[in-house]
Amino acid sequence: MLRLSASAHHRVSIGLISACLLLHDAAWAQPTPAPSIPPAESSPAPASQLSAPQSLRWHWQPGRTYTLETDTETALSLEPLGEAGEQLLHLVQTTTIQVEKHPSGKVLDVHFTAIHGTLRAQSQTFYYDSADAAASHPALVEMLTPSVGISFRLIYSADDRFVRIEQSDTPSPSGGLLALANVRDIAELFRRSLEMGLPRPAVRPEDTWTSDETITFPQTGPMKIALHCTYTAETQRAGHPQARVAFEGKFQRLAANTAASPTTNPALPQLQDGSQMTGQLFFDLDRRVVSQSLFQTELTLEKDGLKLPIRQTVATRLTDLKPNPSH
C-alpha cells in the first residue's frame, strides 16, 4: 500500500501540489470528471445590443447568499522523482458568501464550507471528504482539513469598490495546505481571484485589455502574471445575457530585493520559465456576477534540484443565489 508520507519523493510531490493549489485557492468550478465549459445556448446578440459599453464588475446584493463550487484538478508528473506516471489530485470545494449592509456599504461573510476529492497515484486511489474525516486517508486529512471552516469578511463600498478585510474569529490554520498562510492572506487571495481577468472600465465586444496581477503565495513566494484579455462575444446562457471573456498570460517570479519582493526564500519552490495560464469566463449581465470560469495552468516548479511539471485546471460556477436565511 502506498503511504503518502513514507518517502521524501512523496513528501515533495504532495508539498508541490499543495503549493500549486494555492495559485487558484478561490478560482471557480464545474462538475467532474473533467472541468469544461459547455457551449453557449445561442448565437451572439445582435450588434444593435452591443453598442453601449458594459461594466463587467461584481455587484453584491445585500440580503443574498452566493454559493460557489470550485473544481480543481492538479496533475504532477512523477518521472523527475524516478517513478512512472503522474499523481492526480482532484478536489471540489464549496464556498458561501453571505452579503449584508454595512456602515461602509456592504459586508461579505465568506465561508469555506466543504471539500471532497481524490488522490490517484501508483494505480491506487485515496479519498477525502470533510464530512467524513474518519473514512478519509490520513495524509489528505492532515493536508486538507485545516482549510475547511475558514471564514473572513470583505468590506465593500455601496458601489462595490473593495475597502478592507475584516478577519473573523476563525484562527489561522495550524497545518495542512494553508499552514504558511494566515486568514488575512487567504482572504486577500480570495478577493483578488474574484476580480481576475475583469476590466476596470466599461467594455464592449472585441475590446481588449491587460490585467496585471502581483500576488504573494505563501508556499511559492511572490508571482506576477499579465493576463491579456478579450471580450469575445455576448451570448445567452441559462436564460441570461452573458459576456464571454478569454484570456492568456505567463507567470513571472519576482526577483529578490524589489519593493514587491524584498527577500527570496530558497526553501520555497522556484517558478521556472514557460509557466502559463489560459482560460475564459462568463459574466452574467443581468445578475452582475461571474457565473462560470475556467483557468488552465501549466507550471514548472523546482524544489531540491528537481524540476516538476504541473498541469492544473480550475473551473468555477455559481451554483446558487438566494435570500439570506434571516430575510
N, C-alpha and C positions, 0 to 999 in steps of 0.2 A: 504493500500500500504506500502511495506517495504521501510523505509527510511534508507539508509546505514549509516548515521551519527546520527541516532536517539538514539542509545543506546551505552553504554560502551562496551557491548559484540561485537557489530558490529564494533566499532572502533578498538577493539583489533584484531578481525579476519582480517579486512582489513589491519591493520598495519603488522600483521604477514605474510599475503600473500605478501605484498609489500616487506618485508624483504626477503622472500623466493625467490621472483622473481630475486632479485639481485644475487642469487647464480649462475644464468645462464643468466645474462643480455645479453650476447652475444653468447650463445651457439646456435646451428643451427637446421633447421627445415624441416618439412614435412607437407603436407596439412591436413586439418581437414577431418573427425571428430576426429579420434584418431591417434596421431602420431605413425608411424611404418615404418620400413624399409623393402621394398619388397625383396624377394629372388634374388640372383644373376641370371643373364640371362644364364649362362653356368657353366659347371664344372670348378674346379680349373685348372690353366695352368699346362702343363706337367712339370715334375720335372726338365728337362733339362733347362727350362727357369727360374728356381728358384734358381740356384746355386749361382749367384752373389748377394751379399748384396745390398739392395736398401735404398737410403736415403728417409725417409718419412718426409720431411720438406717442408714447403711452399716455392714456387718460385714465386715471384711477378714480373709480366711483365710490365715494363713501357709502357705507351700508352694504357693501358687496364683498363676497369671498371668491377669490380666484384660485382654482386648483390646477396645478401644472404637473405633468408626468414627464420625467426625463429618462430617456432610454440611452444608455451608454454602452458601447461595445469596444473593448480595447484588446488588440492582438499584439503580443510580444513574441518576436522570433527567438527561439531557443538555440539556434545554431551558434551564435557567438559564445554561448555557455557550454558548447560541446555536446549538445543534445539535438535530436531531430524534432522537426515540427515547430509548433508555436503554442503559447499559453494564451487562452482566450477568456477574458473576464467580461461578463455581461451583467449589467445592473440596471434596475428600474427604480427610480426614486420619485416619491410623491411629495410635493411641496404645496402648502396652502398659504395664501396671502389674504388676510382679513383687513379691509380698509375702513377707517372711521375718520370723522372730522377731528381736527386738532387745532390748537391756537395758532400754529404756524401755517395751517392749511389742511393737511391730511397726514395720517399716520398709517403705515403699512406694517401689520404684525405678521412676520414671516416665520413659518414653522416647517422644519423638515420632519415629516410625519412617518414615513415608512421607506424601507429599502428591501428589495429582494433580488436575487440573481444567482448566477452560477459561475464557477471557475472550471474550465476544462484544460487538463494538462496530462500528458503521457497516457492518453486513452482512458483517463478517468475523469469523472465529473463530481464536483463538490458543490454543495448547495448552501445558500444563506437566505434567511427570512427573518427580518427584525421582529415579526410577530411570533416567531417560534425559534428563539435562540438555542434552546436545548437540542433541537434537531438539526442545527446548522453546524458546519465544520468549524472547529475551534479557532483555526487561523483566520478564517473570514469573520468570525465573531469578534476577534481581537482587532481586526483591521477596520471593520465597518460599523460596529455597534456604537462607538462614540459619536458617529455622525448623526444618529437618529435622535430626534428630540431637540436638536439645536433650534433656538429661536432668537430673534432680534427684531428691532424696529427701525424702519426707514421713514424719515420725516420729509415730506414734500410740501411745496407751496400750493396755494389754491390753483395755480396754473401749471402744476405738475413739474416744477423745477425742483431738483434734489436740494435738500437743505442740510441734513446731517443724519448720522447714525446714532441711535439710542440703543445701548445694549440692554437686553432683558436680564432676568435673574438667572438665565442659563449659565452654568460655569463653563469655562474654556475646556475643550476636550483634553483629556489627560493621556490619550493614547490613540492608536489606530491611524486611519487615513489623515486625520486633521491634527495629529499630535503636535505639529510645529506651528499651528495657527491658533490665534485666539478668535473669539467670536466676532470681534470688530473686523479682523482681517477677512473672515468668511463673509461677513455682511458686505464688505467693500467689493469682494469678488462677485458676489451675487448681484449687487447693484449695477456693476459695470456690465455684467453679462446681459442684463435686461436691455441695455442700450446698444449692444454691439452691432455694428452694421447700419444703424439707423441714422439718417441725416438730421442735422440741426435745423437748417432752413426748410421751408416747404419745397417739394419737388413734384415733377410730372414725369410720365413715362418717357424713357430714353435718357433722362438725366443721369449723370454720373457724379460720384464724389469719393473722397478717400477718408476712411475712418481710422485715425491714428490712435492706437492704444498702447499704453505702457503700464504693465501690471506686474507686481511683485508676487510670485507664487512661493509659499512657504518652503516647498521641497525642491524648487528648481532655481529660485532667485528671480531677479527682475528680467522681464522679457518685453520686447516691443514687436508689434505687428501693425502693418499698414494694410488695411483691407480696402481694396479697390472695388467699389460697389456700383451697380447699375439698377435703376428702376426699370425692369424689362417690360412689364405689362400690368394692366389692371384686369383681373379675372373675377369670375364668380365661383365661390367655394362655400358649401354648406349654407347656401341661401344668402350670402353676404358678399358685397364687392370687396375684393382684396387686392392689395398692391404686392406684386412679386418683386423681390429684390435678390439679385445674385451677387456673389462676392468671391474674391480670391485674394490671397496675400501670403507673404513669407514671414516667418518668425526670425527675430534677431535678438540674441542675448546681449544685453547692455554691457559695455566694457566697464572694468573697475575704475574707481576714482572719478566718477562723474557725479553730478548732482543727484541723478536718479539712482545711482548705484555706487555709493562711496566705498564699498568693500566687496570682495568676492570670496565666498566661502568655498574652498576647494573640496569640501566634503559633499557639496551638492552635485547632483547630476549636471553635466555640462551639455547645453544645447549645441548641436552640430549644424553646419551649413546644409541647406536644402530642406529644412523643416518648413512645411507649408500648410495652409488651410484653404479649403474651398467650401462653398455651400450656398444655400438660399433660404429665404424666409418669406412668410406671407403675413402682411399686416392687414387686419380687419378694419376697413374704413368706416364701418358702422359703429362697432364697439370700441374702436380706437385701442386695439391690443395687437400684439404679435400672436397670431393664432397657432402658428406652426413654424418650425425652423429645422434646418439640417446643417450640421457642421461636420466636415470630413477633414481629418488632420493626419498628416504623415510627419513623424518626428524621428530624429536620430539623437539619442542621448548617450553620453559617455560617462561611465562610472567605473572607477577602479581599473582603468585601462581597457574596458570593454565598451564597444560601440554597439548599441542595441537599437534596431529599427522598431518603431512602434506605429501601428495604424489605429486610429480611433474615429469612431462615428458617434456623434451625439445628436440625437434628434429630439425635438420637443413639441408638445402640443398643449394647448389649453383644453383641459377636459371638462371643466365646469365653471360656470359663472352664475352665482345665485345670491339671494339676500343673506346677510349675516344672521346667525341664529337668534340674535336679540331683536331683529327687525321683523 
